[in-house]
Amino acid sequence: MAEKKIYDLCVIGAGPGGYVACVRAAQLGLKVVCVEKELRLGGVCLNIGCIPSKALLDSSEYYHIAKSRLAEHGILIKEIELDLAVMMSRKDQVVRELSDNVRKLLEGNKVEVFYGSARLVEKDKVEVTHGGEGTLSGDRTLIEAKSILLATGSEPVSLPGLPFDGSRIVSSTEALTFASVPEHLAIVGGGYIGLELGSVWGRLGSKITVIEMLPTIASNLDGQIGRALERSLTRQGFTFRLRTKVLAARVEADQVHLAVESDGREEEITCDRLLVAVGRRPLTRGLGLEDVGVRLDLGSGQVWVDEHYRTSVPSILAIGDLIAGPMLAHKASAEGVAAAECLVGLPGEVNYDAIPAVVYTSPEVASVGLTEEQVHARGIEHGVGTYPFTGTGRARCRGETEGLVKVITHARTDRILGVHIFGPRASDMIGEGVLALEFNMTSKDFARAVHGHPTFSEALHEAALAVRKCSIYAS
């Protein structure tokens, strides 16, 4: 054991939950150390998740626009070529720069960082084995801290009969680094990750087949919005095989032969790459949670926490993908702030009813609050207002008129219960919906705000007015 370090807080994991918790705790006067097993800070989100996927989504969207839509604006380009290596290089540069920003952020807040694998050895002690990938060091450091925060995130789930091989049968990680555009990319799972990565490679020329056991894609979306998304992606060239079960896969001669079953019939689908995107699970392996008595949910593998993010061992806390709730980076960041504030006696909390979700397809989908199906299931009398982007001047100017905004309210109080957007700039517009839910606004309150003209956000304004049949432009 090389040395012993003592801190107020040890954070294990430098993803969007962990590094945000470090900074907030340091702002509150705590002596903080962060342990990260990878050589780059930022966690899954920054390095192999949210950021690189959005970089590729944006680049592929530009390519698609140049090929398919510039002519309608009078911009004629004779030849369009794809340099995938440059596109990937740009993605990697974005990741590097943001990772460096995280490092500078921690340094600026005097958070010490140890690189290596962490393991709990006691309720207040963490053993760090130094030397991640690419190093030969095996030195160990014992960190002693009054509190320990677990923020190690999650990992992709594989399926029986479809083991990841890193080449032909891949997770989302490998699907961000293909050296060439697949001729046919099959995707197991019709959730956010599969649809987004399918969009990337579909725009670049791949045939996309999505295989989903459920009768709908993105099943946690509002039904009306989900159906609109499915129709849109179908027009873009996606093939959806719903109510279809994957039985097994084998790789032969650089082809993946996928056995599937639908309506009691078995058949084979052949593709050159298979992306398995059926979800993620908490990454708790090697942490030694059982050794110190941290309680896990046996079904989900999630860490149990109370309202202050304390585990069954009070000195150990957990946030992000390790605990219940959606596996979203912004949820983890909010929990990181709340957990740090709880440690010093402040009323840190997260309003889980007002956490937005976004699908970065084109058009985008963004939502917050209850869906119409959830409102029906709870027996809540409600009102609904919708407005299409075809009615907004800005959408017409840009030629991006597909989609709608949907606002759901309580019938008696008019309080906004949910906001759902399928259309351009949905990821940016949903912030208004989050504020509406966070501050218990009514549709009347929301409609009082004057929205700039011409903007996409006018569709939100009109949908809120439509709840009470007051929309100026809705038919």
C-alpha positions as a printed NumPy array, in Angstrom:
array([[  0.   ,   0.   ,   0.   ],
       [  1.725,   3.154,  -1.212],
       [  0.021,   5.847,   0.84 ],
       [ -3.086,   6.838,   2.755],
       [ -5.29 ,   9.831,   1.93 ],
       [ -8.11 ,  11.293,   4.065],
       [-10.987,  13.378,   2.61 ],
       [-14.484,  14.607,   3.393],
       [-15.896,  12.973,   0.256],
       [-14.65 ,  10.345,  -2.147],
       [-16.573,  10.168,  -5.433],
       [-16.151,   6.988,  -7.47 ],
       [-16.773,   7.786, -11.133],
       [-16.129,  10.954, -13.127],
       [-19.195,  10.926, -15.369],
       [-21.89 ,  13.629, -15.445],
       [-23.123,  12.57 , -12.016],
       [-19.733,  12.129, -10.388],
       [-17.849,  15.18 , -11.603],
       [-20.821,  17.477, -10.971],
       [-21.071,  16.103,  -7.423],
       [-17.352,  16.768,  -6.959],
       [-17.657,  20.381,  -8.031],
       [-20.757,  21.104,  -5.94 ],
       [-19.226,  19.465,  -2.871],
       [-16.049,  21.506,  -3.327],
       [-18.125,  24.684,  -3.654],
       [-19.705,  23.797,  -0.321],
       [-16.307,  23.614,   1.352],
       [-15.65 ,  19.87 ,   1.35 ],
       [-12.267,  18.294,   0.638],
       [-13.031,  16.052,  -2.333],
       [-11.28 ,  13.279,  -4.217],
       [-12.527,  11.58 ,  -7.38 ],
       [-11.557,   8.1  ,  -8.538],
       [-11.918,   7.267, -12.246],
       [-10.979,   3.926, -13.815],
       [-10.622,   5.297, -17.353],
       [ -7.815,   7.544, -18.518],
       [-10.306,  10.167, -19.695],
       [-12.767,  11.978, -17.472],
       [-16.431,  12.36 , -18.399],
       [-17.748,   8.828, -18.072],
       [-19.875,   6.93 , -20.568],
       [-21.889,  10.   , -21.575],
       [-18.983,  12.114, -22.667],
       [-16.689,   9.423, -24.05 ],
       [-18.845,   6.673, -25.58 ],
       [-22.433,   7.858, -25.233],
       [-24.278,  11.166, -25.405],
       [-21.546,  13.385, -26.816],
       [-19.986,  11.241, -29.578],
       [-23.41 ,  10.053, -30.714],
       [-24.696,  13.63 , -30.976],
       [-21.553,  14.691, -32.821],
       [-22.195,  11.944, -35.396],
       [-25.901,  12.75 , -35.519],
       [-25.108,  16.364, -36.356],
       [-22.466,  15.467, -38.941],
       [-24.689,  12.889, -40.626],
       [-27.556,  15.388, -40.647],
       [-25.382,  17.901, -42.497],
       [-24.488,  15.2  , -45.016],
       [-28.142,  14.304, -45.495],
       [-29.14 ,  17.958, -45.929],
       [-26.379,  18.522, -48.482],
       [-27.497,  15.485, -50.485],
       [-31.25 ,  15.839, -50.221],
       [-32.449,  19.283, -49.238],
       [-30.163,  22.052, -50.42 ],
       [-31.615,  22.035, -53.924],
       [-34.995,  23.239, -52.648],
       [-33.191,  26.321, -51.34 ],
       [-31.625,  26.952, -54.725],
       [-28.212,  25.634, -53.667],
       [-26.958,  23.196, -56.274],
       [-23.989,  20.952, -55.558],
       [-22.956,  18.54 , -58.279],
       [-21.044,  15.993, -56.223],
       [-21.224,  15.12 , -52.55 ],
       [-18.612,  12.831, -51.05 ],
       [-18.417,  11.314, -47.596],
       [-15.096,  11.223, -45.77 ],
       [-16.007,   9.034, -42.818],
       [-12.52 ,   9.235, -41.329],
       [-12.773,  13.024, -41.07 ],
       [-16.245,  12.746, -39.557],
       [-14.951,  10.32 , -36.924],
       [-11.923,  12.522, -36.276],
       [-14.179,  15.506, -35.627],
       [-16.257,  13.416, -33.214],
       [-13.11 ,  12.358, -31.344],
       [-11.919,  15.955, -31.141],
       [-15.226,  17.071, -29.611],
       [-14.887,  14.32 , -27.001],
       [-11.268,  15.213, -26.21 ],
       [-12.025,  18.889, -25.775],
       [-14.957,  18.28 , -23.457],
       [-12.999,  15.732, -21.433],
       [-10.211,  18.272, -21.039],
       [-12.809,  20.786, -19.87 ],
       [-13.921,  18.37 , -17.139],
       [-10.309,  17.926, -16.031],
       [ -9.823,  21.688, -15.847],
       [-13.124,  22.047, -13.986],
       [-12.024,  19.612, -11.286],
       [ -8.571,  21.122, -11.074],
       [-10.061,  24.602, -10.755],
       [-12.172,  23.443,  -7.834],
       [ -9.187,  21.715,  -6.179],
       [-10.652,  18.234,  -6.575],
       [ -7.911,  15.624,  -6.507],
       [ -8.244,  12.853,  -9.108],
       [ -6.926,   9.306,  -8.86 ],
       [ -6.947,   7.113, -11.951],
       [ -7.551,   3.453, -11.251],
       [-10.09 ,   0.871, -10.141],
       [-11.877,   1.556,  -6.861],
       [-13.077,  -1.005,  -4.362],
       [-14.826,  -0.442,  -1.057],
       [-12.916,  -2.113,   1.763],
       [-14.782,  -0.513,   4.669],
       [-17.709,   1.883,   5.057],
       [-15.261,   4.809,   5.004],
       [-12.34 ,   3.402,   3.016],
       [-11.7  ,   2.945,  -0.709],
       [ -8.78 ,   1.042,  -2.159],
       [ -7.591,   2.325,  -5.519],
       [ -5.555,   0.07 ,  -7.775],
       [ -3.735,   2.457, -10.073],
       [ -3.132,   1.984, -13.724],
       [ -5.99 ,   1.718, -16.135],
       [ -5.691,   0.587, -19.711],
       [ -2.37 ,   1.413, -21.281],
       [ -0.347,   1.551, -18.064],
       [  1.689,  -0.982, -16.151],
       [  1.323,   0.515, -12.694],
       [ -0.168,  -1.668,  -9.977],
       [  0.373,   0.604,  -7.01 ],
       [ -2.452,   1.006,  -4.543],
       [ -3.721,   3.915,  -2.527],
       [ -6.034,   3.71 ,   0.465],
       [ -8.449,   6.639,   0.549],
       [-10.28 ,   7.371,   3.775],
       [-13.344,   9.592,   3.553],
       [-16.191,  10.585,   5.835],
       [-18.569,   9.92 ,   2.949],
       [-18.314,   7.932,  -0.278],
       [-20.46 ,   8.634,  -3.354],
       [-20.939,   5.895,  -5.95 ],
       [-21.386,   7.257,  -9.487],
       [-20.071,   4.477, -11.718],
       [-22.873,   4.549, -14.293],
       [-24.03 ,   1.638, -16.423],
       [-23.01 ,  -0.767, -19.186],
       [-24.774,  -2.27 , -22.216],
       [-26.882,  -5.387, -21.748],
       [-26.203,  -8.337, -24.033],
       [-28.73 , -10.996, -25.02 ],
       [-28.425, -14.784, -24.772],
       [-27.302, -16.097, -28.14 ],
       [-26.034, -12.656, -29.205],
       [-22.7  , -12.179, -27.403],
       [-20.81 ,  -9.017, -28.3  ],
       [-17.75 ,  -9.719, -30.449],
       [-16.759,  -6.081, -30.929],
       [-16.782,  -6.403, -34.706],
       [-19.977,  -7.832, -36.224],
       [-22.212,  -8.09 , -33.154],
       [-21.686,  -4.847, -31.328],
       [-22.89 ,  -2.552, -28.568],
       [-23.442,   1.176, -28.93 ],
       [-19.756,   1.726, -28.107],
       [-18.506,  -0.011, -31.269],
       [-21.336,   1.45 , -33.364],
       [-19.76 ,   4.874, -32.772],
       [-16.478,   3.827, -34.374],
       [-17.272,   1.863, -37.546],
       [-14.479,   2.322, -40.098],
       [-16.927,   2.026, -42.989],
       [-20.64 ,   2.485, -43.544],
       [-22.447,  -0.842, -43.098],
       [-24.414,  -1.984, -46.103],
       [-27.125,  -3.374, -43.819],
       [-27.253,  -2.526, -40.111],
       [-29.744,  -4.538, -38.081],
       [-30.623,  -3.192, -34.653],
       [-32.082,  -5.242, -31.838],
       [-34.092,  -2.812, -29.719],
       [-36.339,   0.057, -30.729],
       [-35.388,   2.424, -27.923],
       [-33.573,   5.755, -27.956],
       [-30.072,   4.375, -28.506],
       [-31.012,   2.133, -31.421],
       [-33.085,   4.801, -33.153],
       [-30.378,   7.439, -32.821],
       [-27.543,   5.24 , -34.078],
       [-29.821,   3.914, -36.802],
       [-30.366,   7.519, -37.862],
       [-26.627,   8.152, -38.065],
       [-25.853,   5.199, -40.309],
       [-29.103,   5.409, -42.254],
       [-28.293,   8.966, -43.315],
       [-24.833,   7.83 , -44.382],
       [-26.234,   5.106, -46.612],
       [-26.96 ,   1.992, -44.545],
       [-30.104,  -0.073, -44.87 ],
       [-31.616,  -0.063, -41.363],
       [-33.746,  -2.841, -39.876],
       [-35.002,  -2.423, -36.313],
       [-36.156,  -5.565, -34.499],
       [-38.346,  -4.979, -31.445],
       [-40.287,  -7.431, -29.27 ],
       [-42.908,  -4.862, -28.301],
       [-45.694,  -3.622, -30.621],
       [-44.249,  -0.084, -30.658],
       [-40.885,   1.629, -30.785],
       [-39.766,   3.945, -27.969],
       [-42.6  ,   2.537, -25.892],
       [-42.259,   5.058, -23.06 ],
       [-43.233,   7.93 , -25.352],
       [-46.717,   9.367, -25.565],
       [-48.552,   7.081, -27.993],
       [-49.452,   9.803, -30.496],
       [-45.873,  11.041, -30.548],
       [-44.425,   7.535, -30.827],
       [-46.639,   6.685, -33.789],
       [-45.64 ,   9.899, -35.538],
       [-41.966,   9.076, -34.973],
       [-42.381,   5.564, -36.376],
       [-44.101,   6.887, -39.516],
       [-41.375,   9.471, -39.995],
       [-38.511,   6.995, -39.65 ],
       [-40.267,   4.576, -41.993],
       [-40.386,   7.329, -44.629],
       [-36.667,   7.832, -44.025],
       [-36.004,   4.2  , -44.954],
       [-36.152,   2.367, -41.617],
       [-37.72 ,  -1.082, -41.655],
       [-39.418,  -2.001, -38.393],
       [-39.951,  -5.612, -37.389],
       [-42.241,  -5.233, -34.367],
       [-43.506,  -8.053, -32.153],
       [-40.414,  -9.948, -33.258],
       [-38.144, -11.992, -30.997],
       [-34.47 , -12.629, -31.672],
       [-33.541, -16.275, -31.135],
       [-29.843, -16.449, -32.023],
       [-27.134, -15.099, -34.296],
       [-24.084, -16.524, -35.987],
       [-21.303, -14.865, -37.96 ],
       [-20.2  , -16.416, -41.237],
       [-18.007, -14.811, -43.895],
       [-18.397, -11.285, -42.496],
       [-22.168, -11.638, -42.384],
       [-24.433, -11.929, -39.372],
       [-27.23 , -14.457, -39.752],
       [-29.984, -13.585, -37.327],
       [-32.739, -16.055, -36.438],
       [-35.977, -14.298, -35.466],
       [-39.512, -15.327, -34.616],
       [-42.674, -13.368, -35.361],
       [-46.28 , -14.6  , -35.109],
       [-45.029, -18.1  , -34.454],
       [-42.917, -18.195, -37.628],
       [-39.141, -18.385, -37.691],
       [-37.02 , -16.764, -40.376],
       [-33.492, -15.509, -40.958],
       [-32.296, -11.94 , -41.437],
       [-28.822, -11.355, -42.859],
       [-26.84 ,  -8.186, -42.226],
       [-23.207,  -7.17 , -42.105],
       [-23.434,  -5.498, -38.668],
       [-25.746,  -6.209, -35.746],
       [-26.217,  -3.573, -33.049],
       [-27.688,  -4.905, -29.812],
       [-29.316,  -1.965, -28.019],
       [-31.766,  -3.512, -25.576],
       [-30.853,  -1.416, -22.561],
       [-28.227,  -0.873, -19.913],
       [-27.595,  -2.164, -16.398],
       [-25.95 ,  -0.601, -13.322],
       [-22.175,  -0.993, -13.35 ],
       [-21.415,  -2.356,  -9.867],
       [-18.949,  -5.124, -10.707],
       [-15.752,  -5.016,  -8.665],
       [-16.891,  -2.266,  -6.305],
       [-17.105,  -4.596,  -3.31 ],
       [-20.616,  -3.487,  -2.388],
       [-21.506,  -6.844,  -0.87 ],
       [-18.392,  -6.802,   1.305],
       [-19.482,  -3.64 ,   3.102],
       [-23.218,  -4.388,   3.174],
       [-24.583,  -2.079,   0.47 ],
       [-28.041,  -3.35 ,  -0.457],
       [-28.936,  -4.09 ,  -4.081],
       [-32.286,  -4.757,  -5.69 ],
       [-31.949,  -8.372,  -6.798],
       [-34.212,  -7.916,  -9.81 ],
       [-32.733,  -4.776, -11.336],
       [-29.267,  -4.764,  -9.795],
       [-29.858,  -1.157,  -8.76 ],
       [-28.518,   0.257,  -5.517],
       [-31.186,   1.065,  -2.933],
       [-31.059,   4.646,  -1.626],
       [-33.227,   6.813,   0.608],
       [-34.455,  10.336,  -0.14 ],
       [-30.981,  11.7  ,   0.683],
       [-29.243,   9.241,  -1.689],
       [-27.795,   7.279,   1.221],
       [-27.491,   3.536,   0.715],
       [-28.123,   0.925,   3.402],
       [-24.677,   1.967,   4.678],
       [-25.308,   5.629,   5.703],
       [-21.792,   6.853,   4.903],
       [-22.082,   5.554,   1.334],
       [-24.294,   7.328,  -1.211],
       [-25.245,   6.474,  -4.791],
       [-26.63 ,   8.392,  -7.776],
       [-27.225,   8.203, -11.509],
       [-27.611,   4.959, -13.421],
       [-26.869,   2.975, -10.251],
       [-30.214,   3.868,  -8.703],
       [-33.861,   3.821,  -9.759],
       [-35.119,   6.159, -12.468],
       [-34.274,   6.897, -16.1  ],
       [-30.643,   6.399, -17.128],
       [-30.082,   9.972, -18.271],
       [-27.002,  12.14 , -17.868],
       [-28.951,  15.199, -16.723],
       [-30.779,  13.127, -14.109],
       [-27.396,  11.971, -12.768],
       [-26.069,  15.544, -12.686],
       [-29.112,  16.777, -10.786],
       [-28.682,  13.945,  -8.298],
       [-24.991,  14.757,  -7.944],
       [-25.848,  18.305,  -6.886],
       [-28.627,  17.135,  -4.565],
       [-26.466,  14.471,  -2.909],
       [-23.643,  16.933,  -2.262],
       [-26.078,  19.409,  -0.741],
       [-27.643,  16.726,   1.458],
       [-24.183,  15.94 ,   2.841],
       [-23.87 ,  19.438,   4.312],
       [-27.439,  19.617,   5.589],
       [-29.011,  21.515,   2.728],
       [-32.395,  20.352,   1.328],
       [-31.009,  18.848,  -1.872],
       [-33.688,  17.197,  -3.969],
       [-34.671,  16.287,  -7.513],
       [-38.182,  16.606,  -8.923],
       [-38.446,  13.352, -10.831],
       [-41.775,  14.405, -12.315],
       [-40.014,  17.138, -14.272],
       [-37.056,  15.352, -15.86 ],
       [-37.085,  15.705, -19.646],
       [-36.245,  12.962, -22.121],
       [-35.032,  13.495, -25.675],
       [-34.661,  11.275, -28.738],
       [-32.196,  12.892, -31.152],
       [-33.683,  11.579, -34.366],
       [-34.717,  13.983, -37.098],
       [-37.186,  15.366, -36.318],
       [-36.36 ,  15.205, -32.627],
       [-38.644,  14.017, -29.861],
       [-38.674,  15.625, -26.42 ],
       [-41.037,  15.098, -23.543],
       [-41.577,  15.837, -19.873],
       [-44.301,  14.766, -17.491],
       [-47.17 ,  12.362, -18.027],
       [-48.199,  10.848, -21.347],
       [-51.834,  10.692, -22.37 ],
       [-51.774,   6.939, -21.731],
       [-50.504,   7.479, -18.18 ],
       [-53.175,  10.084, -17.524],
       [-55.869,   7.675, -18.733],
       [-54.447,   4.848, -16.587],
       [-54.61 ,   7.027, -13.479],
       [-58.163,   8.068, -14.193],
       [-57.322,  11.77 , -14.356],
       [-59.793,  13.985, -16.183],
       [-57.676,  16.007, -18.539],
       [-57.507,  18.333, -21.477],
       [-55.23 ,  18.156, -24.517],
       [-54.   ,  20.865, -26.838],
       [-51.98 ,  20.178, -29.987],
       [-50.478,  22.327, -32.679],
       [-48.597,  21.26 , -35.855],
       [-45.333,  22.78 , -36.992],
       [-46.914,  23.308, -40.409],
       [-48.624,  26.303, -38.796],
       [-45.445,  28.104, -37.708],
       [-43.739,  30.58 , -40.009],
       [-40.215,  29.688, -38.912],
       [-40.765,  26.01 , -39.657],
       [-42.057,  26.923, -43.108],
       [-39.022,  29.106, -43.789],
       [-36.647,  26.296, -42.9  ],
       [-38.657,  23.596, -44.618],
       [-38.952,  21.677, -41.348],
       [-42.696,  21.391, -40.891],
       [-43.015,  17.777, -39.764],
       [-44.321,  17.196, -36.264],
       [-46.455,  18.699, -33.53 ],
       [-46.536,  19.934, -29.951],
       [-48.878,  18.355, -27.419],
       [-49.797,  19.826, -24.034],
       [-51.748,  17.783, -21.459],
       [-53.478,  19.483, -18.536],
       [-55.634,  18.617, -15.535],
       [-59.255,  19.242, -16.527],
       [-60.262,  20.886, -13.24 ],
       [-57.169,  22.9  , -12.291],
       [-55.712,  23.461, -15.794],
       [-52.302,  22.539, -14.34 ],
       [-49.91 ,  21.271, -17.022],
       [-49.254,  17.545, -16.581],
       [-47.156,  16.814, -19.65 ],
       [-45.527,  18.429, -22.66 ],
       [-44.559,  16.346, -25.702],
       [-42.826,  17.629, -28.814],
       [-42.091,  15.863, -32.091],
       [-40.392,  18.24 , -34.445],
       [-37.45 ,  20.548, -35.143],
       [-35.508,  21.906, -32.151],
       [-37.564,  19.784, -29.743],
       [-34.51 ,  19.201, -27.547],
       [-34.123,  22.95 , -27.012],
       [-37.827,  23.742, -26.733],
       [-38.573,  21.193, -24.01 ],
       [-36.902,  23.456, -21.444],
       [-40.047,  25.578, -21.395],
       [-42.099,  22.497, -20.638],
       [-39.787,  21.553, -17.767],
       [-40.211,  24.997, -16.231],
       [-43.962,  24.725, -16.639],
       [-44.071,  21.48 , -14.655],
       [-41.474,  22.569, -12.105],
       [-43.476,  25.661, -11.185],
       [-46.948,  24.087, -11.46 ],
       [-48.026,  26.342, -14.308],
       [-51.433,  26.164, -15.915],
       [-51.941,  26.321, -19.654],
       [-53.327,  29.812, -19.092],
       [-50.129,  30.833, -17.274],
       [-48.025,  29.378, -20.063],
       [-50.034,  31.104, -22.786],
       [-49.504,  34.502, -21.146],
       [-45.823,  34.421, -22.144],
       [-45.26 ,  36.208, -25.451],
       [-43.133,  34.112, -27.801],
       [-40.941,  35.672, -30.454],
       [-42.079,  35.611, -34.058],
       [-41.203,  33.766, -36.18 ],
       [-39.862,  30.983, -33.958],
       [-40.434,  27.267, -33.51 ],
       [-41.507,  27.923, -29.919],
       [-44.699,  29.566, -31.15 ],
       [-46.008,  26.024, -31.628],
       [-45.71 ,  25.531, -27.863],
       [-47.643,  28.727, -27.256],
       [-50.417,  27.705, -29.63 ],
       [-50.666,  24.188, -28.163],
       [-51.097,  25.686, -24.688],
       [-53.831,  27.976, -26.035],
       [-55.482,  25.056, -27.814],
       [-56.11 ,  23.29 , -24.498],
       [-58.776,  25.948, -23.742],
       [-59.808,  26.344, -27.393],
       [-58.134,  29.763, -27.489],
       [-55.538,  29.15 , -30.199],
       [-55.478,  31.9  , -32.78 ],
       [-54.196,  29.675, -35.581],
       [-55.364,  26.14 , -34.77 ],
       [-58.227,  24.976, -36.949]])
